[in-house]
Amino acid sequence: MVVIRMRRAGSKKRPFFRVVVTDSRAARDSSFVEILGHYNPRTKPAVVKIDRERVDYWIKCGAQPSDSVRTLLARHLTPEPAAATPVAPVAQ
């Protein structure tokens, strides 16, 4: 089965994650099929750069996102509702 999950990078005590497509049987930091983006939780606010088109493509192909990736996509890549713009009264 093909999965979308995070692959740890960065040095000791300074994690940095790549969001990758890989085989579910592969080890966390081993081979992968494609890098979809990256996530840096150490910055304020956290930096999330993920190619949404490629994620959608892989999900259509049957790839299952991990729980962490599913949460990451929901929190950071879901468009926020537009703020209500006040309507100016029409003078007659």
N, CA and C atoms as an extended XYZ file, in Angstrom:
276
Properties=species:S:1:pos:R:3:atomname:S:1:resname:S:1:resid:I:1 pbc="F F F"
N         0.839       -1.176        0.000 N   MET     1
C         0.000        0.000        0.000 CA  MET     1
C         0.884        1.238        0.000 C   MET     1
N         0.473        2.245       -0.732 N   VAL     2
C         1.203        3.506       -0.804 CA  VAL     2
C         0.607        4.465        0.229 C   VAL     2
N         1.486        5.128        0.982 N   VAL     3
C         1.040        6.060        2.015 CA  VAL     3
C         1.731        7.413        1.861 C   VAL     3
N         1.092        8.438        2.388 N   ILE     4
C         1.683        9.778        2.465 CA  ILE     4
C         2.006        9.992        3.936 C   ILE     4
N         3.287       10.163        4.237 N   ARG     5
C         3.674       10.336        5.637 CA  ARG     5
C         4.871       11.267        5.756 C   ARG     5
N         5.243       11.568        7.002 N   MET     6
C         6.354       12.471        7.245 CA  MET     6
C         7.642       11.680        7.437 C   MET     6
N         8.715       12.232        6.882 N   ARG     7
C        10.045       11.637        6.990 CA  ARG     7
C        10.906       12.634        7.749 C   ARG     7
N        11.527       12.195        8.840 N   ARG     8
C        12.276       13.113        9.683 CA  ARG     8
C        13.608       13.462        9.060 C   ARG     8
N        13.941       14.726        9.151 N   ALA     9
C        15.246       15.224        8.708 CA  ALA     9
C        15.720       16.202        9.779 C   ALA     9
N        16.834       16.834        9.562 N   GLY    10
C        17.352       17.773       10.554 CA  GLY    10
C        18.279       17.082       11.525 C   GLY    10
N        18.977       17.868       12.301 N   SER    11
C        19.940       17.306       13.238 CA  SER    11
C        19.266       16.941       14.560 C   SER    11
N        20.061       16.423       15.458 N   LYS    12
C        19.573       16.003       16.766 CA  LYS    12
C        18.930       17.180       17.504 C   LYS    12
N        17.755       16.952       18.058 N   LYS    13
C        16.981       17.947       18.813 CA  LYS    13
C        16.463       19.109       17.957 C   LYS    13
N        16.625       19.025       16.621 N   ARG    14
C        16.133       20.072       15.727 CA  ARG    14
C        15.385       19.434       14.563 C   ARG    14
N        14.190       18.902       14.827 N   PRO    15
C        13.475       18.164       13.790 CA  PRO    15
C        12.958       19.047       12.654 C   PRO    15
N        12.947       18.456       11.491 N   PHE    16
C        12.433       19.055       10.274 CA  PHE    16
C        11.838       17.885        9.502 C   PHE    16
N        10.664       18.037        8.948 N   PHE    17
C        10.001       16.898        8.316 CA  PHE    17
C         9.734       17.148        6.851 C   PHE    17
N         9.889       16.091        6.049 N   ARG    18
C         9.493       16.109        4.651 CA  ARG    18
C         8.240       15.269        4.523 C   ARG    18
N         7.284       15.743        3.767 N   VAL    19
C         6.065       14.976        3.503 CA  VAL    19
C         6.330       14.200        2.210 C   VAL    19
N         6.308       12.869        2.306 N   VAL    20
C         6.682       12.023        1.177 CA  VAL    20
C         5.621       10.971        0.887 C   VAL    20
N         5.676       10.446       -0.331 N   VAL    21
C         4.869        9.295       -0.727 CA  VAL    21
C         5.810        8.103       -0.686 C   VAL    21
N         5.409        7.050        0.017 N   THR    22
C         6.275        5.891        0.167 CA  THR    22
C         5.454        4.620        0.310 C   THR    22
N         6.134        3.503        0.260 N   ASP    23
C         5.491        2.218        0.502 CA  ASP    23
C         5.293        2.073        2.010 C   ASP    23
N         4.177        1.550        2.420 N   SER    24
C         3.875        1.453        3.853 CA  SER    24
C         4.840        0.525        4.585 C   SER    24
N         5.473       -0.399        3.865 N   ARG    25
C         6.397       -1.345        4.520 CA  ARG    25
C         7.793       -0.773        4.700 C   ARG    25
N         8.095        0.361        4.064 N   ALA    26
C         9.423        0.966        4.156 CA  ALA    26
C         9.613        1.622        5.523 C   ALA    26
N        10.858        1.671        5.979 N   ALA    27
C        11.175        2.323        7.249 CA  ALA    27
C        10.917        3.826        7.137 C   ALA    27
N        10.793        4.485        8.264 N   ARG    28
C        10.429        5.911        8.293 CA  ARG    28
C        11.360        6.778        7.446 C   ARG    28
N        12.660        6.581        7.558 N   ASP    29
C        13.618        7.446        6.864 CA  ASP    29
C        14.278        6.769        5.667 C   ASP    29
N        13.678        5.714        5.141 N   SER    30
C        14.292        5.024        4.007 CA  SER    30
C        13.748        5.560        2.692 C   SER    30
N        13.672        4.706        1.697 N   SER    31
C        13.314        5.129        0.342 CA  SER    31
C        11.906        5.720        0.267 C   SER    31
N        11.698        6.534       -0.773 N   PHE    32
C        10.398        7.150       -0.983 CA  PHE    32
C        10.172        7.285       -2.480 C   PHE    32
N         8.949        7.575       -2.873 N   VAL    33
C         8.594        7.719       -4.280 CA  VAL    33
C         8.703        9.180       -4.710 C   VAL    33
N         8.157       10.085       -3.890 N   GLU    34
C         8.154       11.503       -4.247 CA  GLU    34
C         8.073       12.356       -2.993 C   GLU    34
N         8.763       13.500       -3.011 N   ILE    35
C         8.653       14.489       -1.936 CA  ILE    35
C         7.533       15.454       -2.310 C   ILE    35
N         6.552       15.590       -1.422 N   LEU    36
C         5.418       16.477       -1.683 CA  LEU    36
C         5.579       17.848       -1.045 C   LEU    36
N         6.441       17.958       -0.053 N   GLY    37
C         6.629       19.239        0.613 CA  GLY    37
C         7.425       19.064        1.889 C   GLY    37
N         7.396       20.091        2.734 N   HIS    38
C         8.115       20.025        4.007 CA  HIS    38
C         7.344       20.758        5.100 C   HIS    38
N         7.746       20.470        6.338 N   TYR    39
C         7.091       21.024        7.534 CA  TYR    39
C         8.164       21.285        8.575 C   TYR    39
N         8.237       22.525        9.052 N   ASN    40
C         9.194       22.888       10.090 CA  ASN    40
C         8.423       23.354       11.321 C   ASN    40
N         8.309       22.496       12.350 N   PRO    41
C         7.532       22.862       13.539 CA  PRO    41
C         8.263       23.796       14.490 C   PRO    41
N         9.546       24.055       14.255 N   ARG    42
C        10.331       24.846       15.204 CA  ARG    42
C        10.173       26.346       15.023 C   ARG    42
N         9.654       26.797       13.909 N   THR    43
C         9.479       28.231       13.699 CA  THR    43
C         8.132       28.673       14.255 C   THR    43
N         8.008       29.940       14.525 N   LYS    44
C         6.751       30.509       15.011 CA  LYS    44
C         6.258       31.509       14.004 C   LYS    44
N         5.181       31.288       13.297 N   PRO    45
C         4.375       30.077       13.228 CA  PRO    45
C         5.080       28.997       12.413 C   PRO    45
N         4.628       27.786       12.544 N   ALA    46
C         5.236       26.654       11.845 CA  ALA    46
C         5.145       26.849       10.334 C   ALA    46
N         6.221       26.484        9.631 N   VAL    47
C         6.271       26.624        8.178 CA  VAL    47
C         5.786       25.326        7.541 C   VAL    47
N         4.769       25.429        6.707 N   VAL    48
C         4.227       24.266        6.001 CA  VAL    48
C         4.176       24.608        4.521 C   VAL    48
N         4.935       23.884        3.711 N   LYS    49
C         4.922       24.065        2.256 CA  LYS    49
C         4.657       22.711        1.636 C   LYS    49
N         3.452       22.517        1.120 N   ILE    50
C         3.067       21.241        0.523 CA  ILE    50
C         2.373       21.512       -0.804 C   ILE    50
N         2.722       20.745       -1.826 N   ASP    51
C         2.108       20.868       -3.141 CA  ASP    51
C         0.744       20.177       -3.100 C   ASP    51
N        -0.297       20.968       -2.964 N   ARG    52
C        -1.648       20.430       -2.785 CA  ARG    52
C        -2.121       19.633       -4.001 C   ARG    52
N        -1.721       20.044       -5.203 N   GLU    53
C        -2.124       19.317       -6.410 CA  GLU    53
C        -1.571       17.895       -6.414 C   GLU    53
N        -0.312       17.738       -6.009 N   ARG    54
C         0.303       16.410       -5.983 CA  ARG    54
C        -0.320       15.538       -4.888 C   ARG    54
N        -0.664       16.158       -3.757 N   VAL    55
C        -1.338       15.406       -2.686 CA  VAL    55
C        -2.680       14.885       -3.198 C   VAL    55
N        -3.434       15.737       -3.864 N   ASP    56
C        -4.721       15.319       -4.414 CA  ASP    56
C        -4.544       14.205       -5.440 C   ASP    56
N        -3.504       14.319       -6.277 N   TYR    57
C        -3.234       13.281       -7.278 CA  TYR    57
C        -2.967       11.936       -6.608 C   TYR    57
N        -2.115       11.924       -5.588 N   TRP    58
C        -1.765       10.658       -4.927 CA  TRP    58
C        -2.942       10.071       -4.165 C   TRP    58
N        -3.772       10.909       -3.588 N   ILE    59
C        -4.959       10.411       -2.891 CA  ILE    59
C        -5.920        9.782       -3.898 C   ILE    59
N        -6.062       10.404       -5.095 N   LYS    60
C        -6.901        9.808       -6.141 CA  LYS    60
C        -6.347        8.460       -6.603 C   LYS    60
N        -5.016        8.314       -6.552 N   CYS    61
C        -4.382        7.052       -6.962 CA  CYS    61
C        -4.486        5.984       -5.874 C   CYS    61
N        -5.012        6.338       -4.697 N   GLY    62
C        -5.216        5.357       -3.640 CA  GLY    62
C        -4.263        5.461       -2.462 C   GLY    62
N        -3.397        6.473       -2.439 N   ALA    63
C        -2.481        6.647       -1.311 CA  ALA    63
C        -3.267        7.074       -0.074 C   ALA    63
N        -2.909        6.531        1.074 N   GLN    64
C        -3.567        6.858        2.334 CA  GLN    64
C        -2.682        7.802        3.147 C   GLN    64
N        -3.163        9.001        3.507 N   PRO    65
C        -2.351        9.882        4.358 CA  PRO    65
C        -2.325        9.358        5.793 C   PRO    65
N        -1.181        9.519        6.457 N   SER    66
C        -1.086        9.128        7.860 CA  SER    66
C        -1.914       10.099        8.701 C   SER    66
N        -2.138        9.762        9.949 N   ASP    67
C        -2.915       10.632       10.837 CA  ASP    67
C        -2.250       12.003       10.964 C   ASP    67
N        -0.912       12.013       11.085 N   SER    68
C        -0.183       13.277       11.233 CA  SER    68
C        -0.322       14.146        9.991 C   SER    68
N        -0.209       13.544        8.827 N   VAL    69
C        -0.326       14.302        7.578 CA  VAL    69
C        -1.754       14.783        7.386 C   VAL    69
N        -2.732       13.962        7.721 N   ARG    70
C        -4.134       14.359        7.596 CA  ARG    70
C        -4.405       15.587        8.467 C   ARG    70
N        -3.906       15.588        9.694 N   THR    71
C        -4.078       16.727       10.601 CA  THR    71
C        -3.356       17.957       10.069 C   THR    71
N        -2.142       17.765        9.565 N   LEU    72
C        -1.349       18.858        9.014 CA  LEU    72
C        -2.075       19.516        7.842 C   LEU    72
N        -2.624       18.720        6.954 N   LEU    73
C        -3.361       19.252        5.808 CA  LEU    73
C        -4.608       20.005        6.259 C   LEU    73
N        -5.316       19.456        7.232 N   ALA    74
C        -6.547       20.098        7.705 CA  ALA    74
C        -6.258       21.425        8.386 C   ALA    74
N        -5.193       21.500        9.156 N   ARG    75
C        -4.887       22.723        9.909 CA  ARG    75
C        -4.265       23.819        9.065 C   ARG    75
N        -3.352       23.430        8.175 N   HIS    76
C        -2.555       24.445        7.500 CA  HIS    76
C        -2.899       24.676        6.038 C   HIS    76
N        -3.564       23.750        5.383 N   LEU    77
C        -3.819       23.916        3.961 CA  LEU    77
C        -5.287       24.092        3.614 C   LEU    77
N        -6.146       24.094        4.608 N   THR    78
C        -7.556       24.351        4.355 CA  THR    78
C        -7.746       25.856        4.267 C   THR    78
N        -8.350       26.339        3.179 N   PRO    79
C        -8.536       27.793        3.071 CA  PRO    79
C        -9.457       28.313        4.169 C   PRO    79
N        -9.052       29.425        4.760 N   GLU    80
C        -9.854       30.017        5.823 CA  GLU    80
C       -11.014       30.785        5.191 C   GLU    80
N       -12.160       30.803        5.857 N   PRO    81
C       -13.286       31.552        5.293 CA  PRO    81
C       -12.956       33.035        5.226 C   PRO    81
N       -13.382       33.673        4.162 N   ALA    82
C       -13.098       35.096        3.971 CA  ALA    82
C       -13.826       35.908        5.039 C   ALA    82
N       -13.167       36.944        5.498 N   ALA    83
C       -13.779       37.818        6.506 CA  ALA    83
C       -14.934       38.569        5.867 C   ALA    83
N       -15.948       38.777        6.643 N   ALA    84
C       -17.130       39.474        6.131 CA  ALA    84
C       -16.766       40.930        5.853 C   ALA    84
N       -16.962       41.345        4.628 N   THR    85
C       -16.678       42.728        4.279 CA  THR    85
C       -17.910       43.575        4.526 C   THR    85
N       -17.731       44.659        5.262 N   PRO    86
C       -18.890       45.501        5.534 CA  PRO    86
C       -19.393       46.134        4.249 C   PRO    86
N       -20.687       46.153        4.105 N   VAL    87
C       -21.310       46.737        2.917 CA  VAL    87
C       -21.665       48.182        3.248 C   VAL    87
N       -21.191       49.065        2.394 N   ALA    88
C       -21.473       50.492        2.608 CA  ALA    88
C       -22.941       50.770        2.263 C   ALA    88
N       -23.613       51.572        3.097 N   PRO    89
C       -25.003       51.895        2.777 CA  PRO    89
C       -25.088       52.732        1.518 C   PRO    89
N       -26.109       52.497        0.756 N   VAL    90
C       -26.301       53.218       -0.491 CA  VAL    90
C       -27.090       54.494       -0.197 C   VAL    90
N       -26.506       55.640       -0.552 N   ALA    91
C       -27.190       56.918       -0.333 CA  ALA    91
C       -28.189       57.149       -1.467 C   ALA    91
N       -29.401       57.569       -1.093 N   GLN    92
C       -30.415       57.815       -2.129 CA  GLN    92
C       -30.799       59.245       -2.162 C   GLN    92
